[in-house]
């Protein structure tokens, strides 16, 4: 296997790891206590995995000259070049940081929590859309799409409130025994 092929496989692997860590973090929040306490290390792992993914993608783009970097296959120059990569990285990182801030926000921070839910929905849609777009290449891409979509929907359909930084959840408005 050539170094370019190996790097491409690393791009795919780091993307899948990032998506599954994101889904796991969302699912644990939806499950309620005590599983919800696990979301912090999972979410931090997702952020680290996605930073690694972006680093590998940038290396792959440098080695290949950006050929077929985007779905379609479109070249890096077809979508605006390196400024587009920087914009995607900045947008995704901002959404991820907003999700983190919302998870750590006190109960009276409704705006921060709302922003976090929006960010979670957008990240979920980005992951799901990316994998659904790859279904024609392999039906197996439907699996990570379904996992991420289910986890994000479960999280977004769960009401939350925070007391002293500890997440307590109610499902569909009904208090959970605790």
N, C-alpha and C positions, 0 to 999 in steps of 0.2 A: 504494500500500500504506500502510495506516495505521501510526502509530508503534507501536500495540499489536501488530499483525500482524508488523511488522519485529522487535520485541522477542521475540515468540514464536519466530520463525525463528532468532534469535540464541540462545535457550534451547536449541533443538534442535541447532544447529550446535556450540555449546560442549559439549554433552553427548556428541555423536559424536566430537569431537576428543579429549575426555578419555578416552573409552572406547578409542579406537584407540591413543592414546599408552600407556595402561595395557597393552593387549594387546601392543604392540610391546616394551615393557619386559619383560614376562613371556616373550615369545618369544625375545628376545635372551639371556636367562638360560638358557633351555632349550637353545639352540643350542651353548653352550659357547664356549671361547676361540677366537678373539679377540672374537667378537660380544658376549660377556657383558660386556665392558668398557664397552659402550655403554649398559648399563641405567641407570646413574646419571643422565646427562642426560635420557634418556627418562622415567625415573621422576619426576625433578624437574619436567619439562615437564608430565607428567600431573597432578602435584599443583597446579601453577600453573593449568593449564587447568581443573581441577575447582573451584579457588577462584574463578576467573572465572565458571564456570558457576553456582556458588552465588550469586554477586553478581548475575548477570543474572536468575536465578530470583527472588531477593528483590525486585529492581526490578519484575519482571513481576507478582509477587504484590501489590505495593504499588499498581501502576497498575490492576490488574483487581479489586482488593479480594479477591483469592484465589479468584475464581471458576474452577472447572474446573482447579485447579492440580495435582490428583492424579488418577491413573488412575481411571476409573469413569464419568464425570468427577465427582470429589468436590471440594467447595470446601474451602478452607483451614480454615474454622471447623468443618467436618464431622470433621476429623481432629485437632482440638485446638488449632488456631490457630498463632500464632507460636512458642509453646514447642515444638511438634512440629518446625517447621522448624529451630529451634536444636538440638534433640536429633538430628535427622538430620545436620545439619552437623557437630556434635560427634562423633557416632559415626563418620561417614565419614572425617573428618579424623584421628581416633584410629587407625582401621584403616590409613589411608594412611601415617601416621607410623610405625606398627608395622612395616609392610612396608619402609619406608625403613631403619629401625633394624636390622631383620633382615638386610638386604642388606649393611650395613656392619659387622655384628657379627663378632668374631673366632671362629675355629673352635670354641673351647671354650664358646661361648654357645649351647648346645643349646636352652635354654628360649626365648631370644630368637628363634632361627631357627624353632622350632616355632610360636611366636606369629606370626611373619611369614608362615609357610605358611598358618596358619589365617586370618589377615587377608586374604591374597591370595585364598584360596578364597571368603571372604565377599564381598569386593569383586567378584570375578568373578561370583558368583551374583547379586549385586545388579544389575550391568550386564546379565547374560544374562537375568535375570527381567524386567527393565524392557523390554528389546527384544522378548522373546518375548510379553509382554503386549500389545505393540503390533502383532503380526503380523496380527490381524484387520483393522486399519486399513490396513495395507500389508504385503504379503508380503516386501517389501524389508527390513523390520526383522529378518528372519531372518539377514540377512548379518552385521550387527555382532554379533548374538547368537552366531552360529557362530564368528566370528573371535575374540571374547573367550573363549568357552568352550574353543576349541582351544588358544589360547595359554596359558590358565591351567592346563588339564590337562597340557599339555606341560611347563610349569614345575613343577607339583606332582609329576609322575611322574619328575622328574629329581633325583637325589641330588646334593647339593653339599657341598663342604668349602671352608674359607677358609684360605689361608696368607698371612699378612701383608697381609690386606685384599684379596687378589686372588682372584677366584672361580676355582676349578677344579672341573670337573664330571665325574661318571661317569653313564652312562646305564644304567639297569637293573642297577646294581651292577658293571658292567664298566668298568675303568679306561680312560680315553681317552688315546690317544697324544698326547704333547705335547712 
